[in-house]
Amino acid sequence: MIGRLNHVAIAVANLAKATETYRDTLGAEVSKPQAEPEHGVTVVFVNLQNTKIELLEPLGDSSPIAKFLEKNPSGGIHHVCYEVDDIVAARDKMKAMGARVLGDGEPKIGAHGKPVLFLHPKDFCGTLTELEQA
């Protein structure tokens, strides 16, 4: 059911510094920062040959990334994102198999302008999992 790995998301306390690390130290192509108020983050994407790294910085005090960084001040891997052909069908199958969809269960528009939803980490080996419609 899942397709290719779309991205691995890393929470960071300082997006500008993290961008410099990936761009200047590692020589990667990094997008411009993009605020995503509905998700409480500002993001950049590090474009790799086979996938992307999403760097997430909190946008506001109620950001889920702010809470993550309280527990992990150095930052770290926040979630993985897989592509699916039909996000509603994927959601329905996941729910039928007992997986918990976070939030109200309805897909929201993500940073790529496509529908996304998140699955509870306890149902996926301790990993917060994002599904994005391809």
URHULIN-V706230 format. One record per pair of residues at least 12 apart in sequence whose ideal C-beta (glycine too) atoms are under 6 Angstrom apart, sorted by the first residue. I is the first residue (numbers start at 1). J is the second residue. Records with the same first field share a line. If there is no record, write none. Layout:
I: J + J
This chain:
2: 82
3: 83 + 134
4: 83
5: 51
6: 81 + 83 + 132
7: 52 + 54 + 81
8: 53 + 80
9: 54 + 56 + 78 + 79
10: 55 + 77
11: 56 + 65 + 68 + 69 + 75 + 78
12: 55 + 57 + 75
13: 69
15: 42 + 57
18: 55
19: 44
22: 46
28: 46
29: 47
30: 44 + 46
31: 44 + 45
35: 59
36: 111
40: 59 + 60 + 63 + 64
41: 56 + 59 + 65
42: 57 + 59
43: 56 + 111
56: 78
79: 128 + 130
80: 127
81: 130 + 132
82: 131
83: 132 + 134
84: 131
85: 134
87: 107 + 115 + 131 + 133
90: 131
91: 117
99: 119 + 123
100: 120 + 123
101: 117
102: 118
110: 132
114: 132 + 133
115: 133
116: 130 + 132
117: 131
118: 130
